[in-house]
Amino acid sequence: MGGEALDSALRALHHRDRTAHEIGRRLADQGFPEHERAEALETLTRTGVLNDGRYAESRAASLAARGSGNERIRFELVRAGVDDDAVEAALETLEPELVRARGIVGRRGQGAKTARYLHAHGFGRDVVAAVAAPVEEELG
């Protein structure tokens, strides 16, 4: 029966990368006992099929490309079960948050509306203040 957990995990990874936490939770939801889940996760990690660092870098790049700031990226990665070290490593691979924010301001224009947009998309208050509008006045 140990192979069934591995097969289920591989099917879950067929369409997109996932974290060990996500795969473990999925296998638990399917009723696989702890020892079978652990064995499947160990096999997938050892063979490189499952790699939380790779997932974190890929997901961080995708979120950044869609206009997310570091706070939102960090939140999404932690929610997926990525450990703090991998989260920070993934954030370090990205273009600096200030540069990404300036690009958004260049497309949207400077002002209160853009400041709110940046804040809502997870950009830090200091970054918003530096590129869009005074944070205290515009964001409350």
Contacts in CASP RR format, 6 or more apart in sequence:
PFRMAT RR
TARGET T0000
AUTHOR 0000-0000-0000
METHOD contacts of the structure
MODEL  1
MGGEALDSALRALHHRDRTAHEIGRRLADQGFPEHERAEALETLTRTGVL
NDGRYAESRAASLAARGSGNERIRFELVRAGVDDDAVEAALETLEPELVR
ARGIVGRRGQGAKTARYLHAHGFGRDVVAAVAAPVEEELG
1 36 0 8 1.000
2 32 0 8 1.000
2 36 0 8 1.000
2 39 0 8 1.000
2 40 0 8 1.000
3 36 0 8 1.000
3 40 0 8 1.000
4 32 0 8 1.000
4 36 0 8 1.000
5 27 0 8 1.000
5 32 0 8 1.000
5 36 0 8 1.000
5 37 0 8 1.000
5 39 0 8 1.000
5 40 0 8 1.000
6 39 0 8 1.000
6 40 0 8 1.000
6 43 0 8 1.000
6 44 0 8 1.000
8 26 0 8 1.000
8 27 0 8 1.000
8 30 0 8 1.000
8 32 0 8 1.000
8 40 0 8 1.000
9 23 0 8 1.000
9 24 0 8 1.000
9 26 0 8 1.000
9 27 0 8 1.000
9 40 0 8 1.000
9 41 0 8 1.000
9 44 0 8 1.000
9 50 0 8 1.000
10 44 0 8 1.000
10 49 0 8 1.000
12 18 0 8 1.000
12 22 0 8 1.000
12 23 0 8 1.000
12 26 0 8 1.000
13 23 0 8 1.000
13 44 0 8 1.000
13 49 0 8 1.000
13 50 0 8 1.000
17 51 0 8 1.000
17 54 0 8 1.000
17 55 0 8 1.000
17 58 0 8 1.000
17 59 0 8 1.000
18 26 0 8 1.000
18 50 0 8 1.000
18 55 0 8 1.000
18 80 0 8 1.000
19 50 0 8 1.000
19 52 0 8 1.000
19 55 0 8 1.000
19 80 0 8 1.000
19 81 0 8 1.000
19 82 0 8 1.000
20 41 0 8 1.000
20 44 0 8 1.000
20 45 0 8 1.000
20 50 0 8 1.000
20 52 0 8 1.000
20 81 0 8 1.000
21 52 0 8 1.000
21 80 0 8 1.000
21 81 0 8 1.000
21 82 0 8 1.000
22 80 0 8 1.000
22 81 0 8 1.000
23 40 0 8 1.000
23 41 0 8 1.000
23 44 0 8 1.000
23 50 0 8 1.000
24 37 0 8 1.000
24 41 0 8 1.000
27 36 0 8 1.000
27 37 0 8 1.000
27 40 0 8 1.000
28 37 0 8 1.000
32 40 0 8 1.000
41 50 0 8 1.000
44 50 0 8 1.000
45 51 0 8 1.000
52 81 0 8 1.000
52 82 0 8 1.000
52 83 0 8 1.000
52 86 0 8 1.000
53 82 0 8 1.000
53 86 0 8 1.000
53 89 0 8 1.000
53 90 0 8 1.000
55 80 0 8 1.000
55 82 0 8 1.000
56 77 0 8 1.000
56 82 0 8 1.000
56 86 0 8 1.000
56 87 0 8 1.000
56 89 0 8 1.000
56 90 0 8 1.000
57 89 0 8 1.000
57 90 0 8 1.000
57 93 0 8 1.000
59 73 0 8 1.000
59 76 0 8 1.000
59 77 0 8 1.000
59 80 0 8 1.000
59 90 0 8 1.000
60 73 0 8 1.000
60 77 0 8 1.000
60 90 0 8 1.000
60 91 0 8 1.000
60 93 0 8 1.000
60 94 0 8 1.000
61 93 0 8 1.000
61 94 0 8 1.000
63 69 0 8 1.000
63 72 0 8 1.000
63 73 0 8 1.000
63 76 0 8 1.000
64 73 0 8 1.000
64 94 0 8 1.000
64 95 0 8 1.000
64 100 0 8 1.000
67 100 0 8 1.000
67 104 0 8 1.000
67 121 0 8 1.000
68 76 0 8 1.000
68 121 0 8 1.000
68 122 0 8 1.000
69 97 0 8 1.000
69 100 0 8 1.000
69 101 0 8 1.000
69 118 0 8 1.000
69 121 0 8 1.000
69 122 0 8 1.000
69 123 0 8 1.000
69 124 0 8 1.000
69 127 0 8 1.000
70 91 0 8 1.000
70 94 0 8 1.000
70 97 0 8 1.000
70 122 0 8 1.000
70 123 0 8 1.000
70 124 0 8 1.000
71 122 0 8 1.000
71 123 0 8 1.000
71 124 0 8 1.000
72 121 0 8 1.000
72 122 0 8 1.000
73 90 0 8 1.000
73 91 0 8 1.000
73 94 0 8 1.000
73 122 0 8 1.000
74 87 0 8 1.000
74 91 0 8 1.000
77 86 0 8 1.000
77 87 0 8 1.000
77 90 0 8 1.000
78 84 0 8 1.000
78 87 0 8 1.000
82 90 0 8 1.000
94 100 0 8 1.000
97 123 0 8 1.000
97 124 0 8 1.000
97 127 0 8 1.000
98 127 0 8 1.000
98 130 0 8 1.000
98 131 0 8 1.000
100 123 0 8 1.000
101 118 0 8 1.000
101 123 0 8 1.000
101 127 0 8 1.000
101 128 0 8 1.000
101 130 0 8 1.000
101 131 0 8 1.000
101 132 0 8 1.000
102 131 0 8 1.000
104 114 0 8 1.000
104 117 0 8 1.000
104 118 0 8 1.000
105 114 0 8 1.000
105 118 0 8 1.000
105 131 0 8 1.000
105 132 0 8 1.000
108 114 0 8 1.000
108 117 0 8 1.000
110 131 0 8 1.000
110 132 0 8 1.000
110 133 0 8 1.000
111 132 0 8 1.000
111 133 0 8 1.000
111 138 0 8 1.000
112 132 0 8 1.000
112 133 0 8 1.000
112 138 0 8 1.000
114 132 0 8 1.000
114 133 0 8 1.000
115 128 0 8 1.000
115 132 0 8 1.000
115 133 0 8 1.000
115 135 0 8 1.000
115 138 0 8 1.000
115 139 0 8 1.000
116 138 0 8 1.000
116 139 0 8 1.000
118 124 0 8 1.000
118 127 0 8 1.000
118 128 0 8 1.000
118 131 0 8 1.000
118 132 0 8 1.000
119 125 0 8 1.000
119 128 0 8 1.000
119 135 0 8 1.000
119 139 0 8 1.000
125 135 0 8 1.000
125 139 0 8 1.000
128 135 0 8 1.000
128 139 0 8 1.000
129 135 0 8 1.000
132 138 0 8 1.000
END
